């Protein structure tokens, strides 16, 4: 197992939510919450960094009770497309995939019989109802609206699109879409049943480093925790990338370190107490 050999000096830590900061019941365990509060009290910026929309992240910010502090002021949403300032209630970074790229992605999805969905801070807008869209709504606790004239609705551009489908369908469609869009957007799976389409050269890693630079924090003093493929960019680009031991094997290979304990056993708290505090 990859563990640090000495105490790590960090000023900003980003945390993925599902299967990382949250346990299997979608809760932040008390010991983990206490560790993040301790870090914030020591002047370390705590940044929740998720594929979820802003309003689906806010309940966990409230659970930590640090949003009123400077160190708890920011969150990263929609896999890096949005950096949000909780004090002003405004995004300080906002990127979109163009309407034409989204229209092309939706058209290709239709050839495979697949639906699509896009987001605003509080709502999932879906081309049609399906079990995977319902799963997303249940996990995120966002409103769900089946959007008429979905292709037209895409025209202004959106921060991200998700193709939700059975994992085998996603595995079949993903290489085709990557080839079709040819660099016009970043494409990856966040879960085996969610294929994500976000702005090109975006992602959690880019957003993390953008925020660190804005705060005057050098890259080598940043840390990120994650478990899945949408976390890869921030684990590779942060000064210290930490994979959860319950994460994907490829993510554990990409990270500098791996936690000793899982998301269900306060893995983040154990790592922070042992190697940061």
N, C-alpha and C positions, 0 to 999 in steps of 0.2 A: 504493500500500500504506500502511496506517495504522500509523505507528510513533511512539514517544514522541520528543519534542523535547528531553527532559532526563532525568537520572537519576530513577528512581522509588523512593520511600521506602516499603518494605513490611515488615510484621512477620509476615504469615501468607500462605502461598500454597497454594491447593488445585489438585490435578491430577487430571483425568480420566485413565483408563487407556487403553482401547482407542482406537487411532488418534491418541492425544495423547502420553502418557508412554511408551507401548509402540510399538515398530515393528511392521511387518507380520508379523513372526515371534513376536509377543507377548513381546518382550524389552525390557528397559531397556538402551539402549546405554551403554557405559562412560563416554563423555563426558557424557552426560545424568545418569547416576548421580553422577559426580564433582561436577557443578554443584549438584545437590540437597544433597549432603553439605557442600559449601562454604557453601550458604545456611544450613543447620542450624547449622554451626559459627559462623556470624555472628549467631546468635540468631533466625533467621527460622523460624517454625513451618512444617513441611512436612506437608501433609495430603493423603493419597491419597483421592480422592472418586469413587466408582464406583457403577454400577448393580449391580455384583456383590455377593454376600453376603460376610460378614466373612472366612470361610476362603478365599475365592477371591482376596482382596486381600492376605492375609498373606504369600504368597511374594514379592510385590514389595516389601513393607515390609522383609522379611529381606534382599532383594537390596540395598537402600539402606543397611542396617546403621546405622540411626539410631533404631530403636525404643527403645533404652535411654536416649536423650536426652530431655529435656523437650520439645525441639522436634520430636521424631518420635513423640510419645506417642499421637496421635489419628488415627483414620481415619473416614471417612464412607462408609457402605455402603447398598445398596439404594436408590440415588437419593435419599438424604437422610432415609430413614425411621429410620436407625440412626446415632448417633454413638458410637464405641467407644473406650474408654480401654485402650490396650495394657498399661499398667502394672498396672492392677487386673484386667484381663481381663473387664471388665463394660461394658455399654452405659451411657452417661450420658444419652442421649436415645433413646427408643424409641417409635415411632408405629405404629399399625396401621390398616388399612382394616377396617371392621367386617364381621363374617360376613354380615350381611344384604346389604351392598353387593357383597361378593364373590360371593354366591350369585346376585344379580341379573345381575352381569357374566357369570358362567359360563352362566347360562340363556340370555342373549342370544347368547353365543358359540356355544352349541349350536344355535341357530336357523340360524346360518351354517355349521354343520358344523365349527366350530373348537374345538381343545382349549384347555386352560389349565394353568397351573402356578404353584405358590407355593414359598416357600423357608424354610429355617432356615439357621443359619450354615454348615452343611456339606452340605446336601441339597436337591436339586430334587425336589419332589413334583408329578408330572404326572398329568393325568386319563387320558392314553393316550400311548403311544409314537409319535413321529413324527420326521421328519428334522430339524425345527427345534429340537425339544427336545434331540435328540442333538447338534446344533450347539452349543446353549447349554452342555450338559454337557462337551463337548470343549473349548470356549473357557475356561469357568470352572474345569474340573477338579473340579467338585463331584460327589458321589454322585447318582445318579438312581434314583428309586423311582416306579414306577407305582402310584398310590394308589387302592385300592379305595374305593368309597363317597366319591368325591371331594367331592361336594356337602356331605356331612356333615362331612368333614374341614375345610371352610372355616368352620365355625360359630364357632370361637374368634376369628376374625380373623387376618390376617397382614400383615406389613410391606409386601408388594407382591404383585401377581399379574401374570403375563405371559401374553398371548395370542400364541403363536408360530405363524406361518403365512407363506405366500408373500407377498411385498410387495404384489402386486395385491389379495390378499384382505384384508390389513391396511388398505390404502388405502380399500377399500370399506366395511369394518366400522367403522373409527375414528369417522367422523362420526355414525354411528348410535349407537354406545356413548356418545359424549359427550352426545348429546341425551337418551338414556335415563337416564343417571346424573345429569345436570343439576346438576353442582357437588358431588355427594356424594364425588367423588374426583378427583384430577388424573390426566389421561390424555394420553399422548404416545408417540411412537415413539422408542426409543433406537437401534435399527437398523431398517431398512425392514421386517425380518421379525419384530421384537419390538414388540408393543403393550404398554405398561406402565401399570399401574393402581396408584397410590400414594395415601397419605392426602391429603385436601384441604388446600390451603395448605401443602403440604410441598415436597419437591424439594431439589436440591443447594444452591440459593441460600439458602433458609431455614435449612438446617442449617449452612451456612458462617457466616452472620451470627450464628446462635445460639452457635456455638462461639467466634467472635471476641469476642462480648460476654462470654461466660463467662471468657475469658482477658484481658479488659480491653483488647482491641485495637480501635481505632476502624475503622469500615467503610472510610474512605478510605485505610487502610493495609493493606487486603486485596487479594489478586490471585487470579485463577483462570484456568486454561488448559483449553480444551475444544475439541471438534470437532463435536459432534452436538446433536440437538434436546433431549436430556435434560440438556445442559450450559447451555442458554439462560438458565435462571434464575440460575445462579451467575455467568455472564458479565455479565449485566445488573445484578446486585445487588452484586457485588464492587466495591471501589474502582477496580480496574483489571481489566477483562475482556479476556483475550487469546485469540483464536481461532487455531487452527492453519491454516496456509495450505492444507493438504490437507482442511480441514473443509467443511461444508455452506455454500453461498453465503449462506443466510439467517443462519447463525451468524456468519459473517465480517461481515455487515452489522450485526448486533446488538452486536458486541464493540467496545471502545474501540480495540483494537490487533489486528494480525494478524502472526504470525511470518513471518520471511523464509524459513525453511526448514521442511521437513515433519517429521513424526514419524520418518521413515526417515533423516533427515539431521541429527539432534540439534537440531531446531528450538527446543526449550525451552532447551537449554544456550546456544545462540546468543543468544536473547532475554535470558536472565538475565545472561550475561556482558556484553552490550552495553548494557543499559538498567537493570539493578538493581545489579550489582557495580561 
